[in-house]
Amino acid sequence: MSHTLWISKQAEKTIKSLDQSTIRRIHARLKELAQSPFDSRISSQVEMGEGERKSRVGDWRIFFEVNEPTSTIHIIAIRPRGKAYQKGR
């Protein structure tokens, strides 16, 4: 079953600022997440985030929440590894 992706404005802005190679890799990961957002090979629970998950793509992190009743994945943020875990992301 495939989930619908909803991407925040901030995440869209981040994607547009990246190089084409990274954009392709992130888009490929988003397709994988739409198919199986709880697959432990591509995502994990965020320790301090209630119901929030993350997925690693090279030096980038995709933060998202899954709404099972509506089969929707909300992409909250896409951050570089160095800034991904700072407070107030």
C-alpha positions in Angstrom: 0.0 0.0 0.0 1.3 3.4 -0.9 1.1 6.4 1.3 0.5 10.0 0.1 3.4 12.4 0.7 2.8 15.9 2.0 5.9 18.1 1.9 6.2 21.2 4.1 7.2 24.5 2.5 10.4 24.5 4.4 11.4 21.0 3.1 10.5 22.0 -0.5 12.7 25.1 -0.2 15.6 22.9 1.1 15.2 20.4 -1.8 15.2 23.2 -4.4 18.5 24.5 -3.0 20.4 21.1 -3.4 22.5 19.8 -6.2 20.8 17.5 -8.8 22.5 14.4 -7.5 21.3 14.9 -4.0 17.8 15.8 -5.2 17.6 12.6 -7.1 18.7 10.6 -4.1 16.1 12.3 -1.8 13.3 11.8 -4.3 14.2 8.1 -4.6 14.1 7.8 -0.7 10.7 9.6 -0.6 9.4 7.0 -3.1 10.7 4.2 -0.8 9.1 5.9 2.2 5.8 6.2 0.5 5.8 2.4 0.0 7.1 1.4 3.4 7.6 4.2 6.0 8.2 1.9 8.9 10.9 -0.3 7.2 13.8 -0.3 9.6 16.3 -0.4 6.8 15.3 3.1 5.6 13.9 4.9 8.7 13.9 4.9 12.4 12.1 6.5 15.3 13.5 9.9 16.5 14.4 9.5 20.2 13.1 12.8 21.4 10.3 13.2 18.9 6.8 11.9 19.8 5.7 9.8 16.7 8.4 11.4 14.5 10.7 9.3 12.3 13.9 10.0 10.3 15.5 8.7 7.2 19.2 9.2 6.3 20.3 10.1 2.8 24.0 10.6 2.8 24.7 13.7 5.0 21.0 14.7 4.9 18.2 13.7 7.2 14.5 13.6 6.3 12.2 14.1 9.3 8.6 12.9 8.9 5.4 11.7 10.7 3.1 9.0 9.5 -0.7 9.3 9.8 -1.9 5.7 9.3 -5.7 6.4 9.3 -5.3 8.7 6.3 -2.2 6.9 4.8 -0.3 10.2 4.7 3.3 10.9 5.4 4.1 14.5 6.4 7.7 15.5 5.5 8.5 18.0 8.3 12.0 18.9 7.5 15.1 18.0 5.4 18.3 19.0 7.2 22.0 18.5 6.9 23.4 16.0 9.5 25.2 18.8 11.4 22.1 20.8 12.0 19.5 18.0 12.1 19.6 17.4 15.8 19.9 20.9 17.1 17.1 22.3 19.2 14.5 24.4 17.4 15.0 22.7 14.0 
